[in-house]
Amino acid sequence: MNPRFCHWLIVSALLITASGAWAQQSAPPASDQKVNRSWEATAQLLKLQCSAPPAFDQKSVIVFEQQAADGDAAAQCGLGDLYSGVPQDNTQAVLCRVLGHAAPADCHGVPQDNTQAVFWYRKSAEQGDAEAQSRLGEAYRLGRGVLQDYAQAVFWTRKAAEQGDALAQANLGTAYATGQGALQDYGQAALWYRKAAEQGLAVAQYNLAGLYDEGQGVSQDYVQATFWNRKAAEQGYAKAQYNLGVSYNKGQGVPQDYAQAVFWTRKAAEQGDAPAQANLGMEYGAGLGVPRDFAEAYFWLDVATTAGKLDASDMELAAKVRDANASMLTPADLSREQERARKWFEAHQAKPK
């Protein structure tokens, strides 16, 4: 558990206990074009907290407001998280019990207020809190609680990045790669991606691999691209897993190995990555790295095309190959695989388009 969170959890417990506010404690190949960079650090950013747990209870808000009003930067950043609606995680159960609730479901979050979140992030950021600076930069980039301003996004993101915040470093790398808020400079993108990648941030490892794959800001080097994709893939990053599968399929940066291609492609496919699902279906249909299996090929291609997440050209190709595999199945087998695909979506809470 984050030590800063532990500190404020104890403070919350003591203050609430002293005021008599708590009772008794109780005990989640359609195309060989590798996926490139994006602002996906955002998604990971929102899974973290500052010093505070996310959106728990009015009592916890009072505690943090008291500390934030006294100028404590960590509490200000935490209060910003409470108002911004940072996704809840298993630390909610801990605080709920401290607050005397029987179950996390009994905790009611504060109303989301992005303007208030920005207010408190700014207070903390101006005191030099790197996490708050990173969040404030993200708020400016998205126009969340403040007018969208890429220059301000880069300003605050850079401050956090220079303090070593890995997510801010990744976002600064993407600003340079995309030219949003900064002059496009792949060399600078590579520099900041590397800093975050060396701290173990999967999205930065994946993005750095993309630069090596394309020779942007660095010399093209498939071995290095594979090295960094593997780092991210081993952390469960689906797009890196897909890219690693493509590398093994094509023999780029690693010896060609269809079995390994299937291994990594399957990992990405099972996480819902549509290009990986299409590639896995094609591998089954061709018998590359796995025994040829028209039913399995149809299933994965049906999942990939029904999700509607492929681009137009890949969708057209995947649909054609899916239908070709369907023609090899008996009506009973085809019906079974269609039902299986339907259940897959149901289990993964997918919404076919």
Order of alpha helices (4+ residues) and beta strands (2+ residues): alpha-alpha-alpha-alpha-alpha-alpha-alpha-alpha-alpha-alpha-alpha-alpha-alpha-alpha-alpha-alpha-alpha-alpha
